[in-house]
């Protein structure tokens, strides 16, 4: 009877499959957001991709949270699993908010700093995708995971610099002649900075998991 019961329970390994699916959605969303910042017709043509990948990520997040409640043995602490999938999901949620803001304000041109910040978003998503499968072997991959999370945190610092430089340039060029353009640009910068901030949260959660298991 117990053998039959355990066979019906979600397996520990499934968490890593779900994390991988989520990281795929996050990366695809990041690439679509970056494509939006090419401007012109690329804005609307990539907007729906961001929306769709955010929905995909939400579906996976729900599966993870359900599995946490149903699984007897988890690969690491249940709270850490919730924190990890939530932080990952927050990153693509913020991408969705960014894409919606761009559409709302009908933005079709973007500064070099905005594009470089979006490049940082894609790089963070790539690093997260690389780090996720390494969690299967936390002890042996601890140094590698820590290196990847450090790179993500460094990108957050770079994005902050780009935000400040870009916003300053926007203020000098638009605040007096075109206040609305400055307001809209400020919104885009703010959203992009928050996306990278959310990836820094992912890095912090992953690093915390490593510390607890090494």
C-alpha positions as CSV (number, residue, x, y, z in Angstrom):
1,X,0.0,0.0,0.0
2,X,2.7,2.5,1.0
3,X,4.7,1.7,-2.2
4,X,1.6,2.5,-4.3
5,X,1.0,5.7,-2.3
6,X,4.6,6.9,-2.7
7,X,4.4,6.2,-6.5
8,X,1.6,8.7,-6.7
9,X,3.5,11.4,-4.9
10,X,5.5,14.0,-6.9
11,X,9.1,13.1,-7.2
12,X,12.0,15.2,-5.8
13,X,13.6,15.4,-9.3
14,X,10.5,17.1,-10.7
15,X,11.4,20.3,-9.0
16,X,14.5,20.7,-11.2
17,X,12.5,20.0,-14.3
18,X,10.1,22.8,-13.3
19,X,12.9,25.2,-12.4
20,X,14.4,24.5,-15.9
21,X,11.0,25.1,-17.6
22,X,10.6,28.4,-15.7
23,X,14.1,29.5,-16.5
24,X,13.4,28.8,-20.2
25,X,10.3,31.1,-20.0
26,X,12.3,33.8,-18.2
27,X,15.1,33.8,-20.8
28,X,12.6,33.8,-23.8
29,X,10.8,36.7,-22.1
30,X,14.1,38.6,-21.6
31,X,15.1,38.2,-25.2
32,X,11.7,39.4,-26.4
33,X,11.9,42.4,-24.1
34,X,15.3,43.2,-25.5
35,X,14.0,42.9,-29.0
36,X,11.2,45.4,-28.2
37,X,13.9,47.9,-27.5
38,X,15.1,47.8,-31.1
39,X,12.1,50.1,-31.6
40,X,9.7,50.7,-34.4
41,X,7.7,47.7,-35.5
42,X,9.8,45.4,-33.2
43,X,7.9,46.9,-30.2
44,X,4.5,45.4,-30.9
45,X,5.8,42.3,-32.6
46,X,7.7,41.2,-29.5
47,X,5.2,42.5,-26.9
48,X,2.9,39.5,-27.1
49,X,5.9,37.1,-26.7
50,X,6.7,38.7,-23.3
51,X,3.1,38.4,-22.3
52,X,2.9,34.7,-23.3
53,X,6.2,33.7,-21.6
54,X,5.0,35.4,-18.4
55,X,1.9,33.3,-18.5
56,X,4.0,30.2,-19.1
57,X,6.2,31.1,-16.1
58,X,3.1,31.7,-13.9
59,X,1.8,28.2,-14.8
60,X,5.2,26.6,-13.7
61,X,5.2,28.6,-10.5
62,X,1.8,27.2,-9.6
63,X,3.0,23.7,-10.3
64,X,6.0,24.2,-8.0
65,X,4.0,25.6,-5.2
66,X,1.5,22.7,-5.4
67,X,4.4,20.2,-5.6
68,X,6.0,21.7,-2.5
69,X,2.8,20.9,-0.5
70,X,2.5,17.4,-1.9
71,X,6.0,16.1,-1.9
72,X,7.4,14.3,1.2
73,X,11.1,14.7,0.4
74,X,12.2,17.9,-1.3
75,X,15.7,18.6,-2.7
76,X,16.2,21.4,-0.2
77,X,14.2,23.4,2.3
78,X,10.6,24.0,1.3
79,X,10.9,27.7,2.1
80,X,14.0,28.0,-0.1
81,X,12.1,26.3,-3.0
82,X,9.2,28.9,-2.6
83,X,11.7,31.8,-2.4
84,X,13.6,30.6,-5.4
85,X,10.6,30.1,-7.7
86,X,9.0,33.3,-6.4
87,X,12.1,35.4,-7.1
88,X,12.4,33.9,-10.6
89,X,8.8,34.6,-11.2
90,X,9.1,38.2,-10.0
91,X,11.8,38.8,-12.6
92,X,9.5,38.0,-15.5
93,X,6.6,39.7,-13.8
94,X,8.7,42.9,-13.9
95,X,9.5,42.3,-17.6
96,X,5.8,42.1,-18.2
97,X,5.3,45.4,-16.4
98,X,8.1,47.0,-18.4
99,X,6.6,45.8,-21.7
100,X,3.2,47.0,-20.7
101,X,4.6,50.4,-19.8
102,X,6.3,50.7,-23.2
103,X,3.0,49.9,-25.0
104,X,1.0,52.2,-22.7
105,X,3.2,55.2,-23.5
106,X,3.6,54.2,-27.1
107,X,7.4,54.3,-26.9
108,X,9.1,53.4,-30.1
109,X,12.6,54.8,-29.6
110,X,15.1,53.9,-26.9
111,X,18.4,55.2,-25.7
112,X,21.7,53.3,-25.8
113,X,21.6,53.0,-22.1
114,X,18.1,51.5,-22.1
115,X,19.3,48.9,-24.7
116,X,22.4,48.1,-22.6
117,X,20.2,47.7,-19.5
118,X,18.1,45.2,-21.5
119,X,21.2,43.4,-22.6
120,X,22.0,43.0,-18.8
121,X,18.5,41.6,-18.4
122,X,19.2,38.9,-21.0
123,X,22.6,38.1,-19.5
124,X,21.0,37.7,-16.0
125,X,18.4,35.4,-17.5
126,X,21.2,33.3,-19.1
127,X,23.1,33.1,-15.9
128,X,20.0,32.1,-14.0
129,X,19.3,29.4,-16.5
130,X,22.9,28.1,-16.2
131,X,22.7,28.1,-12.4
132,X,19.4,26.3,-12.0
133,X,20.5,22.7,-13.0
134,X,23.6,23.1,-10.9
135,X,21.4,23.1,-7.8
136,X,21.0,19.3,-8.3
137,X,24.6,19.0,-7.0
138,X,24.9,21.9,-4.6
139,X,27.9,20.7,-2.7
140,X,30.1,19.9,-5.7
141,X,28.8,23.0,-7.7
142,X,28.9,25.5,-4.9
143,X,31.8,27.5,-6.3
144,X,30.3,27.6,-9.8
145,X,26.9,28.7,-8.5
146,X,28.4,31.4,-6.3
147,X,30.4,32.7,-9.3
148,X,27.2,32.9,-11.4
149,X,25.3,34.7,-8.7
150,X,28.2,37.1,-8.3
151,X,28.0,37.9,-12.0
152,X,24.3,38.6,-11.7
153,X,24.9,40.9,-8.8
154,X,27.6,42.7,-10.8
155,X,25.2,43.2,-13.6
156,X,22.7,44.8,-11.2
157,X,25.4,47.3,-10.2
158,X,26.2,48.1,-13.9
159,X,22.5,48.6,-14.6
160,X,22.3,51.1,-11.8
161,X,25.1,53.0,-13.4
162,X,23.5,53.0,-16.8
163,X,20.2,54.1,-15.2
164,X,21.9,57.1,-13.6
165,X,23.9,58.1,-16.7
166,X,20.9,57.7,-19.1
167,X,18.5,59.5,-16.8
168,X,20.9,62.4,-16.5
169,X,21.3,62.7,-20.2
170,X,17.5,62.5,-20.7
171,X,17.0,65.2,-18.1
172,X,19.5,67.5,-19.8
173,X,18.1,67.0,-23.3
174,X,14.3,66.7,-22.6
175,X,13.3,68.1,-19.2
176,X,12.8,71.7,-20.5
177,X,11.9,71.2,-24.1
178,X,9.8,68.0,-23.9
179,X,8.8,67.2,-20.3
180,X,6.5,64.4,-21.3
181,X,9.4,62.7,-23.1
182,X,11.4,63.0,-19.9
183,X,8.6,61.5,-17.9
184,X,8.1,58.6,-20.2
185,X,11.8,57.9,-20.5
186,X,12.1,58.0,-16.7
187,X,9.4,55.3,-16.5
188,X,11.2,53.0,-18.9
189,X,14.5,53.4,-17.0
190,X,12.7,52.7,-13.7
191,X,11.1,49.6,-15.0
192,X,14.3,48.2,-16.6
193,X,16.2,48.9,-13.4
194,X,13.6,46.9,-11.4
195,X,13.9,43.9,-13.7
196,X,17.7,43.7,-13.0
197,X,17.0,44.2,-9.3
198,X,14.7,41.2,-9.4
199,X,17.5,39.1,-10.9
200,X,19.7,40.3,-8.0
201,X,17.0,38.8,-5.7
202,X,17.3,35.5,-7.6
203,X,21.1,35.6,-7.1
204,X,20.7,36.3,-3.4
205,X,18.3,33.4,-2.9
206,X,20.5,31.0,-4.8
207,X,23.6,32.1,-2.9
208,X,21.6,31.6,0.4
209,X,20.7,28.1,-0.6
210,X,24.4,27.4,-1.4
211,X,25.5,28.7,2.0
212,X,22.9,26.5,3.8
213,X,24.1,23.3,2.1
214,X,27.9,23.7,2.1
